Amino acid sequence: MKSSEPARPSLFARELAQIAWHAGEIILAHYAAGVQARRKTDHSPVTAADEEAEEFILARLAKLAPEIAVIAEEEVAAGHVREIGARFFLVDPLDGTKEFLSRNGEFTVNIAEIDNGVPVRGVVYAPAKNRFFIGEKDRGAFEIATELGVLPDFAAAKAIHARRAAEDGMVAVASRSHRDSKTEEYLNHYRVKDFITAGSSLKFCLVAAGEADIYPRHGPTMEWDTAAGHAVLAAAGGSVARLDGTPFLYGKKDDKFTNPFFVARGAA
């Protein structure tokens, strides 16, 4: 890409985005029809929308990049954990199942590419919110508005940038379903002038788009919950780190892909 050309997502990122968009269409069909949830062994909810979207994503990724292993939420829940190398995909076909069931629209499709523990490429699609985010190391972060039933022109995605917090205080974003006292205690160390609540990986994307400044998380998350949003935020100039400031990495198979607590921030 020549420096005089406008920044845009790579062809590979756009192909990942197309997969996520089609998965979003599957999810929206279930959303319109109404679904019943079941409980997995960890007591979290799962629906036919999660399973059908994941099946579609896995099939398409196998055609796009058969050499790259995939770690996907519902497969792992079913006991199928693939062998991974330095480069692999993390997939959450429907992040925010609780938001999906409560019908507030704050659910996302997440596909991330990991290279040596770092999320180098990610797509986050919020189909009920008509928002699509793409992040790519060395290319930047982008957003494109979407329309039901119309495949977006991902080459026309607009660049987004994380912002520096204003001198009069930060805007913090917190989980709609998982806000806790530890998060409140953490934020008490900062000048916070406003709060936004949101579900799923949208929280990372709000920081990436310059609509919020900080998102701390003290509750449990899995790698597929965070990787795509992390990729978008990092590409937008923000950061995600453990609470002690050390790097927040992926591929923790020995920990069953469980994340430590973390804080996501806008530009320094």
C-alpha positions as CSV (number, residue, x, y, z in Angstrom):
1,M,0.0,0.0,0.0
2,K,1.5,3.3,-1.1
3,S,1.6,6.1,1.5
4,S,-0.4,8.4,-0.8
5,E,-3.3,5.9,-1.0
6,P,-6.0,6.1,1.6
7,A,-5.8,3.5,4.4
8,R,-8.2,0.6,3.9
9,P,-8.6,-2.9,5.2
10,S,-6.6,-5.6,3.3
11,L,-8.4,-8.0,1.1
12,F,-8.0,-10.8,3.7
13,A,-9.6,-8.6,6.3
14,R,-12.5,-7.8,4.0
15,E,-12.9,-11.5,3.3
16,L,-13.1,-12.1,7.1
17,A,-15.6,-9.3,7.3
18,Q,-17.8,-10.8,4.6
19,I,-17.9,-14.1,6.6
20,A,-18.9,-12.2,9.8
21,W,-21.6,-10.3,7.9
22,H,-23.2,-13.5,6.5
23,A,-23.1,-14.9,10.0
24,G,-24.8,-11.8,11.2
25,E,-27.6,-12.4,8.7
26,I,-28.1,-15.9,10.1
27,I,-28.3,-14.5,13.6
28,L,-30.7,-11.8,12.6
29,A,-33.1,-14.4,11.2
30,H,-33.2,-16.1,14.5
31,Y,-33.5,-12.8,16.3
32,A,-36.6,-12.0,14.3
33,A,-38.1,-15.4,14.8
34,G,-37.3,-15.7,18.5
35,V,-35.3,-18.5,20.0
36,Q,-35.1,-20.4,23.3
37,A,-31.8,-20.7,25.2
38,R,-30.2,-23.8,26.7
39,R,-27.6,-23.9,29.4
40,K,-24.1,-25.2,28.7
41,T,-22.0,-27.0,31.3
42,D,-20.7,-23.7,32.5
43,H,-24.3,-22.5,33.0
44,S,-23.9,-19.8,30.3
45,P,-26.7,-19.6,27.7
46,V,-26.5,-20.9,24.1
47,T,-29.0,-20.8,21.3
48,A,-29.5,-22.2,17.8
49,A,-28.3,-18.9,16.5
50,D,-24.9,-19.3,18.2
51,E,-24.5,-22.8,16.8
52,E,-25.7,-22.1,13.3
53,A,-23.5,-19.0,13.0
54,E,-20.5,-20.8,14.2
55,E,-21.0,-23.7,11.8
56,F,-21.2,-21.2,9.0
57,I,-18.0,-19.4,10.1
58,L,-16.0,-22.5,10.5
59,A,-17.0,-23.8,7.1
60,R,-16.0,-20.5,5.4
61,L,-12.7,-20.2,7.3
62,A,-11.8,-23.7,6.3
63,K,-12.1,-22.6,2.6
64,L,-10.5,-19.2,3.1
65,A,-7.5,-20.3,5.2
66,P,-7.4,-24.1,5.6
67,E,-3.9,-23.9,7.0
68,I,-5.0,-21.8,10.0
69,A,-6.5,-23.6,13.0
70,V,-9.6,-22.2,14.6
71,I,-10.6,-22.0,18.3
72,A,-14.4,-21.4,18.4
73,E,-16.5,-21.0,21.5
74,E,-19.2,-23.6,20.9
75,E,-16.7,-26.2,19.7
76,V,-14.7,-25.7,22.8
77,A,-17.8,-26.0,24.9
78,A,-18.5,-29.3,23.2
79,G,-15.0,-30.5,24.1
80,H,-13.4,-30.1,20.7
81,V,-10.2,-28.1,21.1
82,R,-8.0,-28.0,18.0
83,E,-4.3,-28.0,18.1
84,I,-2.9,-24.5,17.4
85,G,0.3,-23.0,16.3
86,A,1.7,-19.5,16.5
87,R,-1.1,-18.3,14.1
88,F,-4.7,-19.2,14.6
89,F,-8.2,-17.8,14.6
90,L,-10.5,-17.1,17.6
91,V,-14.2,-17.1,16.9
92,D,-17.2,-16.0,19.0
93,P,-20.2,-16.4,16.7
94,L,-22.6,-14.6,19.0
95,D,-20.9,-12.6,21.7
96,G,-23.5,-11.3,24.1
97,T,-26.0,-14.1,24.1
98,K,-27.7,-12.5,27.1
99,E,-28.1,-9.3,25.1
100,F,-29.5,-11.3,22.2
101,L,-32.1,-12.9,24.5
102,S,-33.0,-9.7,26.2
103,R,-33.4,-8.1,22.7
104,N,-31.4,-5.0,23.3
105,G,-29.3,-5.4,20.1
106,E,-25.9,-5.3,21.8
107,F,-24.5,-8.6,20.5
108,T,-21.7,-9.1,18.1
109,V,-20.0,-11.6,15.7
110,N,-16.3,-11.8,16.4
111,I,-13.5,-13.2,14.3
112,A,-9.8,-12.5,15.2
113,E,-6.5,-13.6,13.8
114,I,-3.7,-14.2,16.4
115,D,0.0,-14.3,15.6
116,N,2.4,-15.2,18.4
117,G,-0.1,-14.3,21.1
118,V,-1.0,-10.9,19.5
119,P,-4.4,-10.1,17.9
120,V,-3.2,-8.8,14.5
121,R,-6.6,-8.7,12.7
122,G,-10.1,-8.6,13.9
123,V,-13.7,-8.0,12.8
124,V,-16.6,-7.1,15.0
125,Y,-20.1,-7.0,13.6
126,A,-23.1,-5.7,15.6
127,P,-25.9,-6.6,13.1
128,A,-28.8,-5.2,15.2
129,K,-26.9,-1.9,15.6
130,N,-25.8,-1.6,12.0
131,R,-22.2,-1.2,13.0
132,F,-19.2,-3.0,11.7
133,F,-15.6,-2.6,12.9
134,I,-12.4,-3.9,11.3
135,G,-9.0,-3.7,12.9
136,E,-5.7,-4.6,11.3
137,K,-2.1,-4.2,12.6
138,D,-0.1,-1.7,10.5
139,R,-3.2,-0.7,8.5
140,G,-5.5,0.8,11.2
141,A,-9.1,0.5,12.4
142,F,-12.2,1.1,10.4
143,E,-16.0,1.3,10.7
144,I,-18.7,0.9,8.2
145,A,-22.5,1.4,8.6
146,T,-24.5,-1.6,7.5
147,E,-28.0,-2.2,6.2
148,L,-30.1,-5.4,6.7
149,G,-29.8,-7.7,3.8
150,V,-27.2,-5.5,1.9
151,L,-23.6,-6.7,1.8
152,P,-21.5,-3.6,2.7
153,D,-18.7,-2.3,0.5
154,F,-15.9,-3.0,3.0
155,A,-13.3,-1.3,0.8
156,A,-15.2,2.0,1.6
157,A,-14.9,1.6,5.4
158,K,-13.9,4.8,7.2
159,A,-10.9,5.1,9.5
160,I,-11.5,5.5,13.2
161,H,-9.1,6.5,16.0
162,A,-9.0,6.1,19.7
163,R,-8.9,9.4,21.5
164,R,-7.0,10.9,24.4
165,A,-9.1,11.5,27.4
166,A,-10.3,15.0,28.0
167,E,-8.7,17.0,30.8
168,D,-12.1,17.3,32.6
169,G,-12.4,13.5,32.9
170,M,-12.9,10.2,31.2
171,V,-15.9,8.5,29.7
172,A,-15.9,4.9,31.0
173,V,-17.7,2.0,29.4
174,A,-18.8,-0.9,31.5
175,S,-20.6,-4.2,30.9
176,R,-24.3,-4.1,30.9
177,S,-24.6,-7.6,32.2
178,H,-21.4,-8.0,34.3
179,R,-20.7,-4.7,36.1
180,D,-19.3,-5.3,39.5
181,S,-18.0,-3.5,42.6
182,K,-14.4,-4.3,41.7
183,T,-14.8,-2.3,38.5
184,E,-16.3,0.6,40.5
185,E,-13.4,0.5,42.9
186,Y,-10.9,0.5,40.0
187,L,-12.5,3.5,38.3
188,N,-12.5,5.5,41.6
189,H,-8.8,6.0,40.9
190,Y,-9.6,8.0,37.8
191,R,-11.5,11.2,37.1
192,V,-14.6,9.8,35.4
193,K,-17.2,12.2,34.1
194,D,-19.6,9.9,32.5
195,F,-20.5,6.2,32.0
196,I,-21.7,4.2,29.1
197,T,-23.1,0.7,29.4
198,A,-22.8,-1.7,26.6
199,G,-22.8,-5.5,26.0
200,S,-20.4,-7.8,24.2
201,S,-17.2,-6.7,22.4
202,L,-18.9,-3.4,21.5
203,K,-17.2,-2.0,24.5
204,F,-13.8,-2.2,22.9
205,C,-15.1,-0.7,19.7
206,L,-16.6,2.3,21.5
207,V,-13.2,3.1,22.9
208,A,-11.6,2.5,19.4
209,A,-14.1,4.8,17.8
210,G,-13.4,7.6,20.3
211,E,-16.7,7.4,22.0
212,A,-15.2,6.3,25.4
213,D,-11.8,6.3,27.0
214,I,-11.5,3.3,29.4
215,Y,-13.0,-0.1,29.8
216,P,-11.8,-2.1,32.8
217,R,-12.9,-5.7,33.3
218,H,-12.6,-7.6,36.6
219,G,-15.0,-10.4,35.7
220,P,-14.3,-13.6,33.8
221,T,-13.9,-13.6,30.0
222,M,-12.6,-16.0,27.5
223,E,-10.1,-15.3,24.7
224,W,-12.8,-15.5,22.0
225,D,-14.8,-12.8,23.9
226,T,-12.0,-10.2,23.6
227,A,-9.6,-10.9,20.8
228,A,-11.5,-9.3,17.9
229,G,-12.3,-6.2,19.9
230,H,-8.7,-6.0,21.2
231,A,-7.5,-6.1,17.6
232,V,-9.8,-3.2,16.6
233,L,-8.8,-1.1,19.6
234,A,-5.1,-1.7,19.1
235,A,-5.3,-0.8,15.4
236,A,-7.1,2.4,16.4
237,G,-4.3,3.5,18.6
238,G,-5.6,2.2,21.9
239,S,-4.3,-0.6,24.2
240,V,-5.4,-3.6,26.2
241,A,-3.2,-4.8,29.1
242,R,-3.4,-6.8,32.3
243,L,-4.2,-4.7,35.4
244,D,-0.6,-4.7,36.3
245,G,0.3,-3.3,32.9
246,T,1.9,-6.5,31.4
247,P,0.9,-7.6,27.9
248,F,-2.5,-9.2,27.4
249,L,-1.8,-12.2,25.2
250,Y,-3.7,-15.1,23.5
251,G,-3.3,-18.8,23.0
252,K,-3.4,-19.8,26.7
253,K,-4.4,-23.4,26.1
254,D,-3.2,-24.6,29.5
255,D,-5.6,-22.1,31.1
256,K,-8.4,-23.3,28.8
257,F,-8.3,-20.0,27.0
258,T,-9.4,-18.1,30.1
259,N,-8.4,-14.4,30.3
260,P,-6.9,-12.5,33.2
261,F,-8.5,-9.3,34.3
262,F,-7.7,-6.4,32.0
263,V,-8.1,-2.7,31.2
264,A,-8.7,-1.3,27.7
265,R,-7.8,2.3,27.1
266,G,-7.9,4.9,24.4
267,A,-4.8,6.7,23.0
268,A,-2.1,7.6,25.5
